[in-house]
Amino acid sequence: MMPINRIEVEAELRKFVESEIYIHSEATSFMFVRNFKVRVTHAFIAGEESFRAALRFDGHGWLRMEALTHFEVDGEGRLLLAGYDDRGRMNVALHLGREPFPE
């Protein structure tokens, strides 16, 4: 994974707008969602060094993830965002894809 480049990640997020996608999301040990299917109507990223991403679903709800630091677009076109602490431990993850994530 590479450190987040806001402009590049924003362009990748926009590729999912007006599409039905699958989301995998987790935050340390207290929140976990996998293969949650939604239609994204808006997608934003903001911040410097530590970023926050927000996705609006079907115009009815939002998912917001904070403390994101790194990203990757894998060979299947999935956008993988993660947040690592100063010791290199992953604290948050937000993955977006057009197909379900492996169980």
CORLINLIN-V595209 format. One record per residue. N is the residue number from 1. PSI is psi in whole degrees, 0 to 359 (* if undefined). BURIAL is + if it has 16 or more other C-alpha atoms within 10 Angstrom, else -. D_FIRST is the distance of its C-alpha to the first C-alpha in Angstrom with 1 decimal. Layout:
N & PSI & BURIAL & D_FIRST
N & PSI & BURIAL & D_FIRST
This chain:
1 & 152 & - & 0.0
2 & 154 & - & 3.8
3 & 145 & - & 6.9
4 & 130 & + & 8.8
5 & 110 & - & 11.5
6 & 316 & + & 14.2
7 & 318 & - & 16.1
8 & 316 & - & 13.4
9 & 322 & + & 12.3
10 & 319 & + & 16.1
11 & 320 & - & 16.9
12 & 319 & + & 14.6
13 & 319 & + & 16.2
14 & 334 & - & 19.6
15 & 340 & - & 19.3
16 & 350 & + & 19.8
17 & 139 & + & 22.9
18 & 28 & - & 26.2
19 & 153 & - & 24.6
20 & 127 & + & 24.8
21 & 169 & + & 21.5
22 & 142 & + & 20.3
23 & 137 & + & 18.3
24 & 127 & + & 16.7
25 & 140 & + & 16.6
26 & 153 & + & 16.9
27 & 108 & + & 17.7
28 & 238 & - & 18.2
29 & 7 & - & 21.3
30 & 359 & - & 23.4
31 & 134 & - & 22.0
32 & 128 & - & 20.7
33 & 133 & - & 21.1
34 & 139 & + & 20.3
35 & 42 & + & 21.6
36 & 114 & - & 23.2
37 & 128 & + & 24.4
38 & 163 & + & 25.1
39 & 118 & + & 26.0
40 & 129 & + & 24.0
41 & 336 & + & 26.3
42 & 148 & + & 24.3
43 & 132 & + & 20.7
44 & 154 & + & 19.9
45 & 142 & + & 17.3
46 & 160 & - & 18.7
47 & 180 & - & 18.2
48 & 130 & - & 17.1
49 & 306 & - & 14.5
50 & 124 & + & 14.7
51 & 162 & + & 14.9
52 & 137 & + & 16.9
53 & 144 & + & 16.8
54 & 134 & + & 20.1
55 & 133 & + & 21.2
56 & 135 & + & 24.9
57 & 127 & + & 26.3
58 & 22 & - & 29.5
59 & 11 & - & 30.7
60 & 344 & - & 31.5
61 & 167 & - & 28.6
62 & 148 & - & 25.4
63 & 128 & - & 22.2
64 & 128 & - & 20.6
65 & 135 & + & 17.5
66 & 167 & + & 17.2
67 & 32 & + & 15.1
68 & 138 & + & 11.8
69 & 336 & + & 9.5
70 & 159 & + & 5.9
71 & 165 & + & 5.3
72 & 144 & + & 5.2
73 & 118 & + & 8.7
74 & 180 & - & 9.7
75 & 345 & - & 13.0
76 & 9 & - & 15.1
77 & 12 & - & 14.2
78 & 140 & + & 12.8
79 & 119 & + & 10.8
80 & 116 & + & 8.5
81 & 141 & + & 8.5
82 & 156 & + & 8.5
83 & 125 & + & 10.5
84 & 145 & + & 10.8
85 & 182 & - & 14.2
86 & 352 & - & 15.5
87 & 7 & - & 15.7
88 & 13 & - & 12.1
89 & 136 & - & 13.2
90 & 128 & + & 11.7
91 & 327 & + & 14.5
92 & 155 & + & 13.7
93 & 143 & + & 12.0
94 & 114 & + & 13.0
95 & 134 & + & 12.6
96 & 135 & + & 15.0
97 & 162 & + & 16.5
98 & 347 & + & 19.9
99 & 157 & - & 20.7
100 & 147 & - & 20.9
101 & 150 & - & 18.2
102 & 142 & - & 19.4
103 & * & - & 21.7
